[in-house]
Amino acid sequence: MFWPDLASSHYANATIAEFERLNIRVVPKDSNPPNCPQVRPIETFWAQLKKNVYAKGFKAESIQELIVKIKHELRVMPKNYCQRLMRRVKTNVRKAADRGVLSIRN
């Protein structure tokens, strides 16, 4: 399942048609909460990847060096990291609905 942010390009007719052609389910726009990074596991994933890439003061001297570093960090990331993030989605959405978005700590 693809859970996009609310960028218009993610919900463009051509994009939706391509998702359907590839048999990729997409969270419908009307069911997709706006401005709630706390309930979006992808935001946690990107934050962790950025932390790993720039650990120990890493500074890329070129785009290629950054690409190599990102690929390395993706390879060493625990294989079940994304699955663990997704396991909490339903709980986090319910908690945000019941107690507010700020009740969620990633």
Secondary structure, DSSP 8 states (H G I E B T S, - for coil): -B---S-GGGGSHHHHHHHHHTT--B--GGGS-TT-GGG-HHHHHHHHHHHHHTGGG---SSHHHHHHHHHHHHHHS-TTHHHHHHHTHHHHHHHHHHH-GGG---
